[in-house]
Amino acid sequence: MTAVLGSIPSPSSGTVDLGPLTIHLYGLTLLVAILLCVWLTSVRWKRIGGDTDLVIRVAVYGVAFGVVGARAYHDITSWNEVPTPKWKGIFEVWHGGLGIWGGILLGVLAGAVIVRRSGQSVALFMDAVAPGLLLAQGIGRIGNWWNQELFGKPTKLPWGLKIDLDHRPAAYLNYSTFHPTFLYELIWDLAGVLLLLWVARRWRIRPPALFALYVAYYCFGRFFEELLRVDPSHHLAGLRINAWVSIVCFVVASAFFIRRQLLGRGSEPDDDQRARGKPRVPDPNRPKMVVPRGRVR
């Protein structure tokens, strides 16, 4: 085999021992990701007249229900990977197994309830949180690097990720470097954060079209990532389940974005929101990013 010219090293351990205290770096990475999401969302929410207190309350409930949703998604789609006894294993998050799809779904629903009960616009808040969620997803992928998990197929590229023998799938024991899918998604997500912020600043967005754009963008990249990954997964018609989920979510989110933003369908947020002390609607002086109906084919 041709010698690998370079590679990305993997950490020898995913924990740090401080006396009697053991810090799990995967969990610490997720904590940093959540804090960055809260920070970016707070900046955007305050910019349209909201307050940080609501962002924090949404984060508390969103994270709690998000973990439940992420674990439930994993248990449902990967039942054979749940530790035995099953009645106990379904709750053992520390043994791995969190699905981002279930986490986002249940977390967003919980956050929407909090926003609605506070009397604020759920659609406006969804657009405010979209870049923060993508930022958190990207930073959270670094946790997979700490655990040497969810990597891609073997590669001899200079940026191949070194994986220890005990972390390699049985079919790939003779390979030492793999595609660093955690890094691919990190780069993709960070680029998406910049894209969403630019779109929100450049055009007049009809909420929650920016959130739909976030979903479509993430799913587009996630589909190609799924084609590389070698971790266990159920397949349907030759594709991993998460690849199919990416396709469905991309189509639905893209259709919603086109209908809401480009075709101008749907109602605008109430014009008297600012008068009632609620976050203001997007700046009306920005271009609308609307395609005339007669030119849509």
Secondary structure by P-SEA (a helix, b strand, c coil): ccccccbbbbbcccccccccccccaaaaaaaaaaaaaaaaaaaaaaaacccaaaaaaaaaaaaaaaaaaaaaaaaaacccccccaaaaaaaccccbbbbaaaaaaaaaaaaaaaaaaacccaaaaaaaaaaaaaaaaaaaaaaaaaaccccccccccccbbbbccccccccccccccccaaaaaaaaaaaaaaaaaaaaaaccccccaaaaaaaaaaaaaaaaaaaaccccbbbbcccccaaaaaaaaaaaaaaaaaaacccccccccccccccccccccccccccccccccccccc
